[in-house]
Amino acid sequence: MDVLSDLSIVTIRRAMQRPLPGVRGQMRMTPSYRLDPDLYRRQSRDCRRGAVLFLLYPWQGELHTVLTVRRLDLPDHPGQVAFPGGARDGNETVAQTALREAQEEVGVDPARVEVLGRLTHIYIPPSHFCIQIVVGYTPERPVWQPNPREIAVLLEPPLRHFLDRANWGEEWRPFQGQMHRIPFFRLGEHKAWGATAMTIAEFITLLEDEVGHPLVQ
């Protein structure tokens, strides 16, 4: 299997033109307390609107993405691993929100980002956010400028990292009085779970649909 070919920007551009796997892909990393495919529709009437940027860029001979570890003193999702993103400002489009937030959080130049498309939206119960996911590509690794008021750590995993089954894990945590299964991706001492992991899982599933064979080994 030619992993780098399967993870090339050419393959990804083709994949982004396909029908999205949606819940089928997200469920690979969905916590057990939110195994409800209708959750977004039911909560989207009054949820807070936001967008994140799933940014791809070449570095060291392969495509990487950027994730952030949020500061522990933030009101929403403190200490969690997340894509750059945040709340919509006024009448912004989804892409405008994602690009503005990425610029404010980690210094990405919006003019250098090619928007490839969007993945399936996700509702986040703890913060009552309806999140849209914008996939973008920039032809060179950005010069990072993490915002110290929001970002504790900046992570740059290669896409290949998420195809290694050894980096997939799960644990049990209490939620609303019951114990629930929480899948996650290992990132060194950090864990990407919840909406971030669901987004990555759908993206992997979309690529597998395009190349016609499993990528996770």
Order of alpha helices (4+ residues) and beta strands (2+ residues): alpha-alpha-alpha-alpha-beta-beta-beta-beta-beta-alpha-beta-beta-beta-beta-beta-beta-alpha
